[in-house]
Amino acid sequence: MKIYTKTGDKGQTSLIGGTRVPKHHLRIESYGTVDELNSYIGLIRDQQVDKQTFNTLLEIQDRLFTIGSMLASDPEKSKMKIPDLKEEDICFLENEIDKMNEVLPELHSFILPGGHTLVSFCHIARCVCRRAERISVHLSEESFVSELLVKYLNRLSDYLFVLSRKFSKDLTAMEMPWKARL
């Protein structure tokens, strides 16, 4: 497989299905942001995490490739079979969130991101996930985007927040509550 094709040298790229679009197109922004998110998930997975979390993050990375494929497809022209999300993918995230929440202290305020590098990586990934969600919702106003895709990204950002709290607890890092200055 040749890495460079030179077909994007003038600022255009192809969607799955052959449609050429500018590289700043919302569809490109959406799957590019999902790719960025996937890289941050890989960074989290590369830290010293427990086997369960490692495997969960691998599963999430696989789903993010699915989402990237969905977003890279021209919904009107592509005939290519691509992977699809399922409701069970969202249930998987919800179950993981629930398991972690069982052992976490109750939350009474917003938490300032930080406390440990691993915790901070989770917060960065959460923010990138929210951006991917916002761009995908924006895209859905002009072109088809699966509702499950948006739902998955929404739940994934929740998972990443709870994962940051789990790591804070595991690493005995201090969670700093935000105290509004009134």
Secondary structure, DSSP 8 states (H G I E B T S, - for coil): --S--STTTTSEEE-BTS-EEETTSHHHHHHHHHHHHHHHHHHHHTSS--HHHHHHHHHHHHHHHHHHHHHHB-TTT---------HHHHHHHHHHHHHHHTTS----S-EES-SSHHHHHHHHHHHHHHHHHHHHHHHHTTS---HHHHHHHHHHHHHHHHHHHHHHHHTT---EE-----
